[in-house]
Amino acid sequence: MIGLPDALAGQVAVVGSGLAGLMTALTLAPQPVVLITRGAIGTQTSSAWAQGGIAASVGDDDSADLHLSDTLAAGDGLCDPHAASEIVAEGPALIATLERAGVSFDRDGAERLVRGLEAAHSRRRIIHASGDGAGAAIIAALVEAVANTPSITVLDAAEVRSLLTHDGAVSGLVICRGSETAAIMTSRVVLATGGVGGLYDATTNPMSNFGQGIALAARAGAKLADMEFVQFHPTGLDSARRPLALVSEAVRGEGATLVNDMGERFMSGSDGAELAPRDVVARAISAQLLLGRRVFLDARRALGGRFASRFPTIHMLCHEAGIDPAVDLIPVRPAVHYHMGGIATDLTGRSSVPGLWVVGEAASTGLHGANRLASNSLLEAAVLGMRAARDLGATSAGKLQSVPRIRSASAPDVTPVRAVVSRHLGVLRNADALREAITTLLPLAKTDGSATDPAIVALAIAVFAMLRKESRGAHARTDFPLRLPVSERHFMTLSDVFDVARAETHSFARSA
Ligand SMILES: Cc1cc2nc3c(=O)[nH]c(=O)nc-3n(C[C@H](O)[C@H](O)[C@H](O)COP(=O)(O)OP(=O)(O)OC[C@H]3O[C@@H](n4cnc5c(N)ncnc54)[C@H](O)[C@@H]3O)c2cc1C
């Protein structure tokens, strides 16, 4: 057992040290918080890897209404318009809050915020820092702020393996550090555990982040939402590196074009060309790859020698793969980048389980609908972190339950799940592939073993995808290629997911 200070009992427990977790913990100060995170604080986060920046309507030519209408258009009819309108309206104030917390966003000679353009934004509104190093700059500033905040206790190198519940409400959590296990009893837990990319072979996310928070919440009875909507970034750098390095949309925003190995600019006929929504670009690239073509970004004419100074991080990643974007084509392929679905929450981060808040990519507020507008995720992570903290500030620890007997759970192993997910839950889906995934994943998800948590998350994606008999946003079914005229968000608990999976498995067995 790990020896933990008794004082941690009853404190708000925040899990994850990306933007969502850090903003929650900092906003709660001076209220005591224990911040639990897998690696060193701020590492193993998508947040620190963000290149583009934060979408915020700060320009004279822009407004929250324009930002909202771009968000709703990208969400392809499934955004919750109220959630979207509330969150995007907070963009400009968020930039000011982060600057006060020590983040230096890029400014021009007249001290105006530099505004970048990304796909499907009708205005230049991406606020970046250190060129393409926005995420690293933001996380470094916030990690320093946490170090200067005595009310936050950081438990690093610690993984949360389960949530404890009593009468259906959160009563604590079980953490593992190395081979040791311990429980923290608390009635208030905030999951800020990030995305699901680690379930897939080709992803831009940290490989360790497979959506464990979603599995923990699902096992505690929380409602999940829109799990089928997985966004594939069209332009992962196609190299042997795992995770794949990302070549940001901002490179296309600066005029780089997509070409195949025949030199054809295959996006030129589509609306918006290279700056069409991500799903359109990812499907077009996947179609090229299925035809046996290779796909490249050509930044030679648009950026040439300026590439290194405008995109220093991407330049360095290309350099590592032996590519000089000033003179070479950059090989690219789609990679899992962002999960629109997750644990269903309201606009204060509350889930359907009393005592469980969820913020950032692990949550599904309804902002993104069927597809995320680029750079809206850092915005959501920070805004929801602050909103959850304000909500938590008005709660109290309540009566703590006594520490139950805990046994050490095995460390999660994604390997048996990754091959199934990569093969059957990719950019293009169909009923046969989904049924095969469900049949393989159900026994793994129901058995108490090292693959259980990844299998639960993957099974939920497969079941939600099976039930959505249409193609919409990031979800493409080759057997249902059209959008339904009327469509809505889907919500299910883990027990609903198991019911659907069992029914699919039985019908498969009967027809086999
Ligand atoms: C390469 C890349 C570039 C991106 N660029 C942009 C961009 O320019 N703009 C934008 O808006 N979005 C961008 N995104 C998306 C955005 O970065 C993420 O959606 C956002 O950072 C998610 O923040 P988060 O705090 O929810 O999760 P993360 O930042 O991923 O943090 C998750 C945290 O949870 C911890 N954790 C997970 N499970 C456990 C557990 N069981 N126990 C303990 N700790 C756990 C992890 O270790 C980590 O600390 C990008 C994503 C990637 C991968």
The ligand as an SDF file (V2000), in Angstrom:
LIG
                    3D

 53 58  0  0  0  0  0  0  0  0999 V2000
   -0.7150   16.4780  -31.6600 C   0  0  0  0  0  0  0  0  0  0  0  0
   -1.9810   17.1730  -31.2380 C   0  0  0  0  0  0  0  0  0  0  0  0
   -2.2050   18.4980  -31.6030 C   0  0  0  0  0  0  0  0  0  0  0  0
   -3.3660   19.1550  -31.2100 C   0  0  0  0  0  0  0  0  0  0  0  0
   -3.5450   20.4780  -31.5390 N   0  0  0  0  0  0  0  0  0  0  0  0
   -4.6140   21.1410  -31.0540 C   0  0  0  0  0  0  0  0  0  0  0  0
   -4.7530   22.5470  -31.2500 C   0  0  0  0  0  0  0  0  0  0  0  0
   -3.9090   23.1940  -31.8520 O   0  0  0  0  0  0  0  0  0  0  0  0
   -5.8520   23.1490  -30.7390 N   0  0  0  0  0  0  0  0  0  0  0  0
   -6.8180   22.4660  -30.0410 C   0  0  0  0  0  0  0  0  0  0  0  0
   -7.7920   23.0770  -29.5930 O   0  0  0  0  0  0  0  0  0  0  0  0
   -6.6960   21.1480  -29.8260 N   0  0  0  0  0  0  0  0  0  0  0  0
   -5.6260   20.4710  -30.2990 C   0  0  0  0  0  0  0  0  0  0  0  0
   -5.5050   19.1390  -30.0520 N   0  0  0  0  0  0  0  0  0  0  0  0
   -6.4890   18.4830  -29.1880 C   0  0  0  0  0  0  0  0  0  0  0  0
   -6.2340   18.9290  -27.7450 C   0  0  0  0  0  0  0  0  0  0  0  0
   -4.8480   18.9830  -27.5140 O   0  0  0  0  0  0  0  0  0  0  0  0
   -6.8680   17.9890  -26.7460 C   0  0  0  0  0  0  0  0  0  0  0  0
   -8.2110   17.7580  -27.0560 O   0  0  0  0  0  0  0  0  0  0  0  0
   -6.8120   18.5830  -25.3380 C   0  0  0  0  0  0  0  0  0  0  0  0
   -5.5110   18.9800  -25.0550 O   0  0  0  0  0  0  0  0  0  0  0  0
   -7.2970   17.5850  -24.3190 C   0  0  0  0  0  0  0  0  0  0  0  0
   -6.9860   18.0870  -23.0560 O   0  0  0  0  0  0  0  0  0  0  0  0
   -7.3160   17.2060  -21.7900 P   0  0  0  0  0  0  0  0  0  0  0  0
   -6.8230   17.9880  -20.6160 O   0  0  0  0  0  0  0  0  0  0  0  0
   -8.7250   16.8010  -21.8250 O   0  0  0  0  0  0  0  0  0  0  0  0
   -6.4560   15.8570  -21.9930 O   0  0  0  0  0  0  0  0  0  0  0  0
   -4.8750   15.6340  -22.1100 P   0  0  0  0  0  0  0  0  0  0  0  0
   -4.1720   16.8930  -22.3490 O   0  0  0  0  0  0  0  0  0  0  0  0
   -4.6510   14.5320  -23.0770 O   0  0  0  0  0  0  0  0  0  0  0  0
   -4.4790   15.1350  -20.6560 O   0  0  0  0  0  0  0  0  0  0  0  0
   -4.9340   13.8780  -20.1540 C   0  0  0  0  0  0  0  0  0  0  0  0
   -4.2530   13.6080  -18.8210 C   0  0  0  0  0  0  0  0  0  0  0  0
   -4.8710   12.5150  -18.1530 O   0  0  0  0  0  0  0  0  0  0  0  0
   -3.8550   11.6240  -17.6610 C   0  0  0  0  0  0  0  0  0  0  0  0
   -4.4770   10.3210  -17.4570 N   0  0  0  0  0  0  0  0  0  0  0  0
   -5.2000    9.5780  -18.3380 C   0  0  0  0  0  0  0  0  0  0  0  0
   -5.6700    8.4760  -17.7330 N   0  0  0  0  0  0  0  0  0  0  0  0
   -5.2400    8.5120  -16.4450 C   0  0  0  0  0  0  0  0  0  0  0  0
   -5.4080    7.6690  -15.3210 C   0  0  0  0  0  0  0  0  0  0  0  0
   -6.1440    6.5480  -15.3850 N   0  0  0  0  0  0  0  0  0  0  0  0
   -4.8170    8.0090  -14.1470 N   0  0  0  0  0  0  0  0  0  0  0  0
   -4.0790    9.1350  -14.0490 C   0  0  0  0  0  0  0  0  0  0  0  0
   -3.8980    9.9970  -15.0860 N   0  0  0  0  0  0  0  0  0  0  0  0
   -4.4760    9.6850  -16.2590 C   0  0  0  0  0  0  0  0  0  0  0  0
   -2.7840   11.6990  -18.7380 C   0  0  0  0  0  0  0  0  0  0  0  0
   -1.5710   11.1720  -18.3140 O   0  0  0  0  0  0  0  0  0  0  0  0
   -2.7810   13.2220  -18.9460 C   0  0  0  0  0  0  0  0  0  0  0  0
   -2.0840   13.8480  -17.8810 O   0  0  0  0  0  0  0  0  0  0  0  0
   -4.3450   18.4590  -30.4550 C   0  0  0  0  0  0  0  0  0  0  0  0
   -4.1300   17.1310  -30.0900 C   0  0  0  0  0  0  0  0  0  0  0  0
   -2.9550   16.4850  -30.4750 C   0  0  0  0  0  0  0  0  0  0  0  0
   -2.7430   15.0520  -30.0680 C   0  0  0  0  0  0  0  0  0  0  0  0
  1  2  1  0
  2  3  1  0
  2 52  2  0
  3  4  2  0
  4  5  1  0
  4 50  1  0
  5  6  2  0
  6  7  1  0
  6 13  1  0
  7  8  2  0
  7  9  1  0
  9 10  1  0
 10 11  2  0
 10 12  1  0
 12 13  2  0
 13 14  1  0
 14 15  1  0
 14 50  1  0
 15 16  1  0
 16 17  1  0
 16 18  1  0
 18 19  1  0
 18 20  1  0
 20 21  1  0
 20 22  1  0
 22 23  1  0
 23 24  1  0
 24 25  2  0
 24 26  1  0
 24 27  1  0
 27 28  1  0
 28 29  2  0
 28 30  1  0
 28 31  1  0
 31 32  1  0
 32 33  1  0
 33 34  1  0
 33 48  1  0
 34 35  1  0
 35 36  1  0
 35 46  1  0
 36 37  1  0
 36 45  1  0
 37 38  2  0
 38 39  1  0
 39 40  1  0
 39 45  2  0
 40 41  1  0
 40 42  2  0
 42 43  1  0
 43 44  2  0
 44 45  1  0
 46 47  1  0
 46 48  1  0
 48 49  1  0
 50 51  2  0
 51 52  1  0
 52 53  1  0
M  END
$$$$
